[in-house]
Amino acid sequence: MFRCENCGSGYSAQAASSWTSCPRCLARERIQVPLTFELGWRKTDAGEREAAAPAAPAGGERRSGVLS
């Protein structure tokens, strides 16, 4: 992951290979800020968080200690 130290925008290695400086800062503020490599970055999205959380029982399902 490559990140801009000025605005905090992050870019993948593939996208960052096309630019020598942050495209957002260049467009908005007309300044050239080099992108710096951020070691240890890991993408976290809703799918990963949901997969890590234990599954809850279905809405209408009740569990009791009594067997019928």
JOMO-V688003 format. One record per residue. N is the residue number from 1. RES is the residue in one small letter. OMEGA is omega in degrees with one decimal (* if undefined). Layout:
N/RES/OMEGA ; N/RES/OMEGA
//
This chain:
1/m/175.9 ; 2/f/-174.8 ; 3/r/175.8 ; 4/c/179.9 ; 5/e/-179.5 ; 6/n/-175.2 ; 7/c/178.3 ; 8/g/179.3 ; 9/s/179.2 ; 10/g/-177.9 ; 11/y/176.1 ; 12/s/179.3 ; 13/a/-179.6 ; 14/q/179.5 ; 15/a/-177.8 ; 16/a/179.8 ; 17/s/179.4 ; 18/s/-175.1 ; 19/w/174.2 ; 20/t/177.8 ; 21/s/-176.6 ; 22/c/-179.3 ; 23/p/179.8 ; 24/r/178.3 ; 25/c/178.7 ; 26/l/-179.2 ; 27/a/-174.6 ; 28/r/-172.3 ; 29/e/-178.9 ; 30/r/176.1 ; 31/i/178.7 ; 32/q/178.4 ; 33/v/-179.6 ; 34/p/176.4 ; 35/l/-179.8 ; 36/t/-179.6 ; 37/f/-179.9 ; 38/e/-178.4 ; 39/l/175.6 ; 40/g/178.7 ; 41/w/178.7 ; 42/r/-179.7 ; 43/k/173.8 ; 44/t/177.3 ; 45/d/-176.0 ; 46/a/-179.5 ; 47/g/179.2 ; 48/e/-179.8 ; 49/r/179.7 ; 50/e/179.7 ; 51/a/-178.6 ; 52/a/-178.4 ; 53/a/178.2 ; 54/p/-179.2 ; 55/a/178.0 ; 56/a/176.9 ; 57/p/-179.4 ; 58/a/-173.7 ; 59/g/-175.3 ; 60/g/-175.3 ; 61/e/176.8 ; 62/r/177.5 ; 63/r/176.1 ; 64/s/-179.2 ; 65/g/-176.9 ; 66/v/175.9 ; 67/l/178.7 ; 68/s/*
//
